[in-house]
Amino acid sequence: MDIPEHSNRVFSIKYDQTDPNIHVSCGWDNTLIIYDIRHNYPVASMLGPHVCGESLDISGNILAAGSYSIKDNLTLWDLRKQKKL
C-alpha cells in the first residue's frame, strides 16, 4: 500500500463521531489523510486544502475542510469515494 504520510505540519485532526475508528488529518502539505485506527497505516489520502488551523468537520460521509487560499477556501469531500464534491 502506497499511502503518503504528512510531509509538513499538521494543524487539524478530526474523528468521525459515527465511526470513532476513522480519523482525518490535514495541514500545510495540502493533503487530507484518512486513518483507520484498526490499522497501523493511513488507509487513503487526497490532495486538498492548505489547512492552517482547526478547520475540518465530518458529518456522515461528508468532510468539510477550510483552506488558507483565495479560491475554494471551503471544500466538501465525499469520504466514501475519496473525491471533492
N, C-alpha and C positions, 0 to 999 in steps of 0.2 A: 504494500500500500504506500503510495507516494503523496501523502498529505503534508503540506508545509506547516512549519511551526512559525510563530511570530518572529520577525527579524528586527523589531523595534519596540518601543514602549507600548504597553497595553494599558488603556485608560478605562475600559468598561467591560464588565463581565456580567452576564445575566443568565439566570437559570429559568427553565420553563416550569411554571407553577403546576401545570397539569402533568408533567413528567420530570420530576426533580433530577433524573439521571442526565438530562440534556442541559448543557451549558453552551453559551455563545460568547466569544470574546472578540474585541476589536481594538485597534489603536492607530499608531502613526504609520504602520506599514500597509494600510489600506486593504487589509484582509480580514474578513469575517471567518472565524474558525469555530466549527461545531465540535463539541466534545460529548462523548457518552461515557460517563464515569465508570461504566462496567467494563470499559476497555482501557488500555494503557497508552492510547494514542488518539489524536484527533480523528474523527470519522469523516469530516468533509471541510472544505474551505471554499470561499467565494471572494473574488476581488470586489471590493466595495468601498465604503466610506472612509474618509480620513477622520477618525474619531479622536477628539482631544478632551473628552470629559465623559461623565455618566450620560450616555445618550442612546442606550439600547433598551428595548422593551419587547416582550413577547406576549402575544395574545393568540391562543390556538396555535395554528401553524404559520402565523404571520409575525415576522420580525420587523420592527420599526427601528431605523438607525439614523441618527443625526450626524451630519458630516460638516467639518470645517471647510466649506467651499462656497463659492458664489453661486454655482449651479447645482441643482439636485441636493440641497442641504438636508432634505428629509426623504429617505427612500424606504420602501416597503419590500420585503423579501419573502418568498414562499420557502419555508424551511424544508418541506417535503420534496419539492422539485429543485431546490437549491438554486433558484433564479430570482432575479429582480422583477418585481411586478410593475 
